[in-house]
Amino acid sequence: MSAVTSEQVQERVVEALASFGPDASQITREATFEELDIDSLDLAELSQIVHEQFGVELKGADVAEIKCVDDAIKMIAARA
């Protein structure tokens, strides 16, 4: 598999988060999950999407560290 770019991860994360309710225009790298009204169930679903798409497994402790969209993108891209 070829290297996954940060842009690919960002595109998929934004797409997934938008499916949970917030408008895509609200989803910036600086936006916190709290601001976007993303809850723990949404994050669990995001973890599943990331695992299927990029083969990256996010555990509970990882998800607890992720506070904003940028944190998620950086963690996923670093592990992909």
C-alpha angles and dihedrals in degrees: 000000000000122000116282115233126220087240091057091049092047092050093051095043092050090047091050094046091049089055088059093062116274119112112257089237089063093054105092126153089253095051115111121223088240091057089049092048091238110159134197093270090054090050090050089053091047089052090054092049091049091049092051095043103039106012090243117140116208113197127201093265090052092050090049089058094052110092103157140023092261091056090054094047093049094047094048094044092049091054099039 
